[in-house]
Amino acid sequence: MKEISVLDLKKMREENMPHQLIDVREPMEYDMVNIRGELIPMGSVPDNLDIIKKDIPVVIQCKSGARSGNITKYLMQQGFENVHNLTGGILAWIDQVDPSLSKY
């Protein structure tokens, strides 16, 4: 499984590199704190494969990296070669990139 660090994601954003960030947490988690990813809750990913891009890097994120790791593996099994798990999830983003965000 390919992984990407929060610092690498931050760099991608700063350099305006094309990518798709998918947040696989639940809506109530997303409402508490998010980093502007596209919300596709974990359970609905299989029904939304058509909106996941295949031509640019796709970063999958959750709270800590566990759920997103499972989804990254699932997507790879579905033929996606461009997916990366965000190591440490939003908690790592808060710790290393934006401590102004609230942890839950």
PETA-V343110 format. One record per residue. RES is the residue in one small letter. BURIAL is I if it has 24 or more other ideal C-beta (glycine too) atoms within 12 Angstrom, else O. D_LAST is the distance of its C-alpha to the last C-alpha in Angstrom with 1 decimal. Layout:
res=RES burial=BURIAL d_last=D_LAST
res=RES burial=BURIAL d_last=D_LAST
This chain:
res=m burial=O d_last=26.6
res=k burial=O d_last=26.2
res=e burial=I d_last=23.1
res=i burial=I d_last=22.2
res=s burial=I d_last=20.3
res=v burial=I d_last=18.0
res=l burial=O d_last=20.9
res=d burial=I d_last=23.3
res=l burial=I d_last=21.3
res=k burial=O d_last=21.2
res=k burial=O d_last=24.9
res=m burial=I d_last=25.6
res=r burial=O d_last=24.0
res=e burial=O d_last=26.0
res=e burial=O d_last=29.1
res=n burial=O d_last=28.7
res=m burial=O d_last=29.2
res=p burial=O d_last=29.2
res=h burial=I d_last=26.3
res=q burial=I d_last=24.1
res=l burial=I d_last=20.3
res=i burial=I d_last=19.1
res=d burial=I d_last=15.5
res=v burial=I d_last=15.8
res=r burial=I d_last=12.5
res=e burial=O d_last=13.0
res=p burial=O d_last=13.7
res=m burial=O d_last=11.1
res=e burial=I d_last=8.3
res=y burial=I d_last=10.7
res=d burial=O d_last=11.2
res=m burial=O d_last=7.8
res=v burial=I d_last=8.3
res=n burial=I d_last=11.2
res=i burial=I d_last=14.0
res=r burial=O d_last=16.8
res=g burial=I d_last=17.4
res=e burial=I d_last=19.4
res=l burial=I d_last=17.5
res=i burial=I d_last=19.3
res=p burial=I d_last=17.4
res=m burial=I d_last=18.4
res=g burial=O d_last=20.8
res=s burial=O d_last=22.6
res=v burial=I d_last=23.2
res=p burial=O d_last=26.7
res=d burial=O d_last=27.8
res=n burial=O d_last=26.8
res=l burial=O d_last=28.5
res=d burial=O d_last=30.8
res=i burial=O d_last=28.3
res=i burial=I d_last=27.1
res=k burial=O d_last=29.4
res=k burial=O d_last=31.8
res=d burial=O d_last=33.4
res=i burial=O d_last=30.5
res=p burial=I d_last=27.7
res=v burial=I d_last=24.8
res=v burial=I d_last=21.4
res=i burial=I d_last=19.0
res=q burial=I d_last=15.3
res=c burial=I d_last=12.2
res=k burial=I d_last=8.9
res=s burial=I d_last=11.0
res=g burial=I d_last=14.5
res=a burial=O d_last=15.7
res=r burial=I d_last=15.9
res=s burial=I d_last=17.1
res=g burial=I d_last=19.6
res=n burial=O d_last=21.0
res=i burial=I d_last=21.4
res=t burial=I d_last=23.0
res=k burial=O d_last=25.5
res=y burial=I d_last=26.2
res=l burial=I d_last=27.0
res=m burial=O d_last=29.2
res=q burial=O d_last=31.1
res=q burial=O d_last=31.6
res=g burial=O d_last=33.3
res=f burial=I d_last=30.7
res=e burial=O d_last=31.6
res=n burial=I d_last=29.4
res=v burial=I d_last=25.9
res=h burial=I d_last=23.6
res=n burial=I d_last=20.3
res=l burial=I d_last=17.7
res=t burial=I d_last=17.4
res=g burial=I d_last=14.0
res=g burial=I d_last=12.4
res=i burial=I d_last=10.0
res=l burial=I d_last=8.7
res=a burial=I d_last=12.4
res=w burial=I d_last=12.9
res=i burial=I d_last=10.8
res=d burial=O d_last=12.6
res=q burial=O d_last=15.9
res=v burial=I d_last=16.4
res=d burial=O d_last=14.4
res=p burial=O d_last=12.6
res=s burial=O d_last=12.8
res=l burial=O d_last=9.8
res=s burial=O d_last=6.5
res=k burial=O d_last=3.8
res=y burial=O d_last=0.0
